């Protein structure tokens, strides 16, 4: 029997606000343990939370970017569970009345576009962090993260393949970065994903028993964990067994999932409205104000790059994959208006250097002004394109301006016509057999003769002028 996977994702996005969701403690990452805490976020008796307005605005931006309907009234609820890093014994979240519902995101895999529904987006606070001692049977509690604002994005069970899940997550990260509401860093926990997966016979309706997968901190891990779980559940069902509803952890080192605990249901959390927080009322005027503040989103930017700059769709897709890459491209084009040339140098040369160092373009030591200056040097013939690549690498390593590198290393092209004519004449004199072959119709010899001129000038001759002068002399 053939089975198909039914996958839904729960994505937690840590919002990039300066303070926590219900108090004024800092959200800065990497501070010493338990230094960004106060009586409110550690749940001392008698304290009252106060909602951070910026959290609501950021959540609304994501709702608008994912085509959701924003509720005029939403409400916070207490989600009860007991764990050492949850000092209150409950988490403030949203349940029956979330901020937004009924959205969607389109993802493309293997040239096919699929629409993934979004059930809801709601706001909540994060829990703390447990740090386990590798040498002793002890765990330490760091409450710095407690109260950090999150939005949870819950998809419909519309995903059928692990590749789609990975692309969906990439689209989520792209959006939060474009919106400026999160850095989307999975390694630091700013973007976290739980996946629910079940199998059903191909062509059947309804759902099978699902497993929830946790502990996945990269797109690759999400895809690999889902692929493994599909294999595990398929083998279990074909063998006549039954899938148990449970939470499973992904072991990246071994490439397997293993059982963590039985899966909780909503009633296990004993949700009820938080009595310390009033309902959040959102007027249409506020929604429209937030909408006006929205940046140009990836899809619209991609279409504009094709139309305005005449770029191929592939180029536009790569350049708009990151808002920082898109901004870098546009600033460079403003200074050097050859969009396709700029696109080629960014995609082929600059991104290669960045990927080698695992760096993002917003930390690139070569600013757009420097790349534009380099491209002008290539265009006006001061240096060749081949030499330009070496200059770019040097500028990337040292931070020096291209013009300074060219001057200090004497890299300018030899373009003096009289001097080049003399060298062409010398090559024709030194290689009479090759010249005779060319004049008898063996045109491939031309490249050899050009190479001899370039060798005489140690590669500094202007190739375009060499070709012109040699062609004229031979003909």
C-alpha positions in Angstrom: 0.0 0.0 0.0 1.2 3.5 -0.8 1.0 6.2 1.8 1.2 9.9 1.6 2.5 12.2 4.4 0.3 14.9 6.0 2.5 17.5 7.6 1.7 20.6 9.6 4.3 23.0 11.1 4.2 25.1 14.2 6.8 27.9 13.8 7.9 30.0 16.8 9.5 33.3 15.8 11.3 35.4 18.4 10.5 39.0 17.9 13.3 41.6 17.7 12.0 44.0 20.3 14.3 45.7 22.7 12.2 44.7 25.7 10.2 41.6 26.7 6.5 41.1 26.0 5.1 42.0 29.5 8.0 43.8 31.2 10.9 46.2 30.4 13.7 43.6 30.7 16.2 43.5 27.8 15.9 40.8 25.2 19.6 41.0 24.2 21.0 37.6 23.3 24.1 36.3 25.0 24.0 38.1 28.4 25.2 36.3 31.6 22.5 33.9 32.9 19.7 35.4 34.9 20.8 39.0 34.5 17.8 40.1 32.3 15.1 39.3 34.7 12.7 41.1 37.0 9.8 40.1 39.4 7.3 40.1 36.4 9.2 37.8 34.1 10.2 35.4 36.8 6.6 35.2 38.1 6.8 36.7 41.6 3.5 36.9 43.5 1.5 40.1 43.1 3.1 41.4 39.9 1.1 42.5 36.9 2.1 42.1 33.2 1.8 45.1 30.8 1.6 44.3 27.1 4.4 45.6 24.8 2.6 47.5 22.0 5.5 46.9 19.6 4.9 43.1 19.9 1.3 43.6 18.6 2.5 45.7 15.7 5.2 43.1 14.7 2.6 40.3 14.9 0.2 42.3 12.8 2.9 42.8 10.1 3.5 39.1 9.9 -0.3 38.5 9.7 -0.6 41.0 6.8 2.4 39.5 5.0 0.9 36.0 5.2 -2.6 37.1 4.0 -4.3 36.5 7.4 -7.4 38.1 8.8 -6.6 40.2 11.8 -9.2 39.9 14.6 -10.7 43.0 16.0 -10.5 41.4 19.5 -8.0 38.9 20.7 -7.3 37.6 24.1 -4.4 36.2 26.1 -4.8 32.9 28.0 -2.8 30.9 30.5 -1.4 27.7 29.2 -0.5 25.5 32.2 2.4 23.1 32.3 5.1 22.5 34.8 8.8 22.6 33.9 11.8 24.0 35.7 12.3 26.9 33.2 8.7 28.1 33.5 8.7 29.9 36.9 5.0 30.8 36.9 3.8 27.3 36.2 2.0 28.6 33.1 2.8 30.4 29.9 0.9 33.5 28.7 -0.3 32.7 25.2 -3.4 32.9 23.1 -5.9 30.1 22.5 -9.6 30.6 21.6 -9.2 34.2 20.4 -5.8 34.5 18.5 -4.6 37.7 16.8 -5.0 36.4 13.2 -6.4 33.5 11.3 -7.0 32.1 7.8 -3.8 33.1 5.9 -1.6 31.4 3.3 1.9 31.2 1.8 2.9 30.0 -1.6 6.0 27.8 -1.9 7.7 26.5 -5.0 9.4 23.1 -5.2 10.6 21.5 -8.4 8.9 24.1 -10.5 5.5 23.6 -8.9 3.8 26.1 -6.6 1.7 24.9 -3.7 -0.4 27.0 -1.4 0.1 26.2 2.3 -2.7 27.5 4.5 -2.1 29.2 7.8 -4.5 28.3 10.6 -3.5 31.1 13.0 -0.9 33.5 14.2 -0.9 34.3 17.9 1.4 36.1 20.4 2.9 34.5 23.5 5.9 34.6 25.8 8.9 32.4 25.7 10.0 30.1 28.5 13.5 30.0 30.0 16.4 27.7 29.1 17.8 24.6 30.8 21.5 24.1 30.6 22.6 20.5 31.3 25.9 19.7 32.9 27.8 17.2 30.7 29.8 15.9 33.7 27.4 15.9 36.6 23.7 15.0 36.9 22.7 18.6 37.2 20.7 21.1 35.2 21.0 24.9 35.5 18.1 27.3 34.8 18.7 30.5 32.9 15.6 32.8 32.9 16.9 35.5 30.6 14.8 34.2 27.8 11.6 34.1 30.0 9.1 36.6 28.7 10.8 37.1 25.3 8.0 37.9 22.8 7.1 35.2 20.3 4.6 34.7 17.6 3.5 31.2 16.8 2.6 30.5 13.2 0.5 27.3 12.8 0.1 25.9 9.3 -2.8 23.8 8.0 -1.8 20.2 7.4 -1.3 21.0 3.7 2.3 20.0 3.4 2.9 16.6 1.7 6.7 16.4 1.2 9.7 17.2 3.5 11.0 19.5 0.7 7.9 21.6 0.9 8.3 21.9 4.7 11.8 23.2 4.2 10.8 25.7 1.6 7.9 26.9 3.8 10.3 27.5 6.6 12.6 29.4 4.3 9.7 31.6 3.2 8.8 32.3 6.8 12.4 33.3 7.6 12.6 35.5 4.5 9.4 37.3 5.5 10.4 38.0 9.1 13.7 39.3 7.9 12.1 41.5 5.2 9.7 42.9 7.8 12.5 43.5 10.3 10.7 41.8 13.1 13.2 39.0 13.8 16.7 37.9 12.7 15.3 34.4 12.0 18.4 32.7 13.3 17.6 29.1 13.9 21.0 28.3 15.5 20.3 30.9 18.2 16.7 29.8 18.6 15.1 32.9 17.1 13.2 30.7 14.7 12.1 27.3 16.0 9.9 24.7 14.4 7.8 21.7 15.6 6.4 19.4 12.9 3.3 17.2 13.1 3.4 14.3 10.7 1.0 11.4 10.0 0.5 9.0 7.1 -2.6 8.0 5.3 -3.3 5.6 2.4 -2.8 7.5 -0.9 -6.1 8.9 -2.1 -7.9 8.6 1.3 -9.4 11.5 3.2 -9.0 12.1 7.0 -5.8 11.9 9.0 -3.7 9.2 10.6 -2.2 9.2 14.1 0.4 12.0 14.2 3.8 12.3 15.8 5.2 15.7 16.8 8.9 16.3 16.0 11.1 18.6 18.1 14.7 19.7 18.5 15.2 20.7 14.8 17.4 23.8 14.5 18.0 24.0 10.7 16.1 23.6 7.5 18.2 20.6 6.7 17.3 19.0 10.0 13.6 19.6 9.5 13.8 17.9 6.1 15.9 15.0 7.3 13.7 14.4 10.4 10.5 14.3 8.3 12.1 12.0 5.8 13.2 9.6 8.6 9.7 9.8 10.2 8.0 8.9 6.9 10.2 5.9 6.6 9.6 4.9 10.2 5.8 5.2 10.1 5.6 3.5 6.7 7.6 0.5 7.9 5.5 0.3 11.1 2.2 0.4 9.2 3.3 -2.1 6.6 4.3 -4.4 9.3 0.8 -4.3 10.8 1.7 -2.0 13.7 0.1 1.2 14.9 1.6 4.7 15.2 1.4 6.1 18.7 0.6 9.8 19.2 3.7 11.1 20.9 6.4 13.8 20.9 9.7 12.6 19.4 13.1 14.2 19.4 15.4 14.5 16.4 18.9 13.1 17.0 20.9 14.9 14.3 24.1 12.9 15.0 22.4 9.5 14.5 19.9 10.7 11.9 16.9 9.2 13.8 14.0 10.3 16.0 13.2 8.8 19.4 10.3 9.0 21.7 10.3 11.8 24.3 6.8 11.7 25.8 3.1 11.2 25.1 1.6 14.1 23.1 -0.5 16.5 25.1 -3.9 17.6 24.0 -5.3 21.1 24.4 -7.3 20.2 27.5 -4.1 19.0 29.2 -2.9 22.6 29.4 -6.1 23.8 31.1 -6.4 27.0 29.1 -8.4 29.9 30.5 -8.4 33.7 29.8 -5.6 35.5 31.7 -7.3 37.6 34.4 -4.4 40.1 34.5 -4.6 41.1 30.9 -7.5 42.9 29.1 -8.5 41.8 25.6 -6.5 43.3 22.7 -8.8 45.5 20.6 -7.5 46.5 17.2 -9.3 49.1 15.2 -9.2 49.1 11.4 -7.3 52.5 11.4 -4.4 50.8 13.3 -4.3 47.9 10.8 -4.1 50.3 7.9 -1.3 52.3 9.6 0.7 49.1 10.1 0.0 48.2 6.5 1.4 51.5 5.3 4.6 50.9 7.2 5.1 47.5 5.6 8.2 47.3 3.4 8.1 45.9 -0.2 7.8 42.2 0.2 9.9 39.6 -1.7 7.3 38.7 -4.3 6.6 42.3 -5.3 10.3 43.1 -5.2 11.0 40.1 -7.5 8.5 41.2 -10.0 9.8 44.8 -9.9 13.4 43.7 -10.5 12.3 41.8 -13.6 10.3 44.7 -15.0 12.4 47.7 -13.9 15.9 46.3 -14.4 15.2 43.8 -17.1 16.7 40.9 -15.1 15.9 37.3 -15.8 13.5 35.7 -13.3 16.3 33.5 -11.9 18.5 36.6 -11.2 15.6 38.4 -9.6 14.8 35.4 -7.4 18.4 35.2 -6.1 18.8 38.9 -5.5 15.5 39.2 -3.6 16.1 36.1 -1.4 17.5 38.4 1.2 16.5 42.0 1.8 20.1 42.9 2.4 21.2 41.4 -1.0 18.3 43.3 -2.7 19.3 46.6 -1.0 23.0 46.0 -1.9 22.1 45.4 -5.6 19.9 48.5 -5.9 22.5 50.8 -4.3 25.1 49.4 -6.6 22.9 49.9 -9.7 22.2 53.5 -8.5 26.0 54.1 -8.8 26.7 52.0 -11.8 23.6 51.6 -14.0 24.3 48.3 -15.7 21.8 46.0 -13.8 22.7 42.7 -15.5 26.4 43.3 -15.0 25.9 44.2 -11.3 23.7 41.1 -10.9 26.3 38.8 -12.4 29.1 40.2 -10.2 27.0 39.9 -7.0 25.7 36.4 -7.7 28.8 34.8 -9.2 31.7 36.6 -7.5 30.6 38.4 -4.3 28.2 35.8 -2.9 30.8 33.1 -3.5 33.3 35.0 -1.3 30.6 35.5 1.4 29.5 31.8 1.3 33.1 30.7 1.7 33.3 32.6 5.0 29.7 31.8 6.0 29.0 35.6 6.1 25.9 37.6 5.1 26.1 40.6 2.7 25.2 43.1 5.4 28.6 42.4 7.0 30.4 42.5 3.6 33.7 44.4 3.7 33.1 45.5 0.1 30.3 48.2 0.2 28.1 48.8 -2.9 30.1 52.0 -3.7 33.3 49.9 -3.9 31.8 47.3 -6.2 30.4 50.0 -8.4 33.8 51.7 -8.6 35.4 48.4 -9.5 32.9 47.8 -12.3 33.6 51.3 -13.7 37.3 50.4 -13.8 36.4 47.3 -15.8 34.0 49.1 -18.1 36.4 51.9 -19.0 39.2 49.4 -19.7 41.5 50.4 -16.8 41.6 46.7 -15.8 40.3 43.5 -17.5 37.3 41.5 -16.2 39.7 38.8 -15.1 41.9 41.2 -13.2 38.7 42.7 -11.8 37.9 39.4 -10.0 41.4 39.4 -8.4 40.9 43.0 -7.3 37.5 42.2 -5.8 39.1 39.3 -3.8 41.8 41.7 -2.6 39.3 44.3 -1.6 37.2 41.7 0.2 40.2 40.5 2.2 41.7 43.9 3.0 38.8 46.4 2.8 40.9 48.6 0.5 39.2 50.5 -2.3 39.6 49.0 -5.8 41.3 52.1 -7.3 43.9 52.0 -4.5 44.6 48.3 -5.1 45.0 48.9 -8.9 47.4 51.8 -8.4 49.5 50.2 -5.7 49.9 46.9 -7.5 50.3 48.4 -11.0 47.3 46.5 -12.4 46.1 49.1 -14.9 45.7 47.7 -18.5 48.1 48.7 -21.2 45.9 50.6 -23.7 48.4 52.7 -25.5 47.7 52.0 -29.2 51.2 52.8 -30.5 52.8 50.4 -27.9 50.3 47.7 -28.6 50.8 48.0 -32.4 54.5 47.5 -31.9 53.9 44.3 -29.8 51.4 43.0 -32.4 54.0 43.5 -35.2 56.6 41.7 -33.1 54.3 38.7 -32.6 53.5 38.5 -36.3 57.3 38.6 -37.0 58.1 36.0 -34.4 55.5 33.5 -35.4 55.4 33.4 -39.3 54.1 29.8 -39.4 51.1 30.5 -37.2 50.4 33.7 -39.2 50.5 31.7 -42.5 48.1 29.1 -41.0 45.7 31.9 -40.0 45.8 33.4 -43.5 45.1 30.0 -45.0 41.9 29.8 -43.1 42.8 28.2 -39.8 41.1 30.9 -37.7 41.7 29.0 -34.4 45.3 30.2 -34.5 44.1 33.7 -33.8 43.7 32.9 -30.1 47.3 31.7 -29.9 48.6 34.9 -31.3 46.4 37.0 -28.9 47.9 35.0 -26.1 51.4 35.8 -27.2 50.7 39.5 -27.0 49.1 39.1 -23.6 52.2 37.1 -22.4 54.5 39.9 -23.6 52.6 42.4 -21.5 52.2 40.0 -18.5 48.4 40.1 -19.0 48.1 43.8 -18.7 47.3 44.5 -22.4 43.7 45.6 -23.1 42.3 42.4 -24.7 39.7 44.3 -26.7 42.4 46.5 -28.3 44.8 43.6 -28.8 42.0 41.8 -30.8 41.2 44.8 -32.9 44.9 45.6 -33.7 45.9 42.0 -34.4 42.8 41.4 -36.6 43.6 44.6 -38.6 47.3 43.6 -39.0 46.6 40.0 -40.1 43.9 41.0 -42.6 
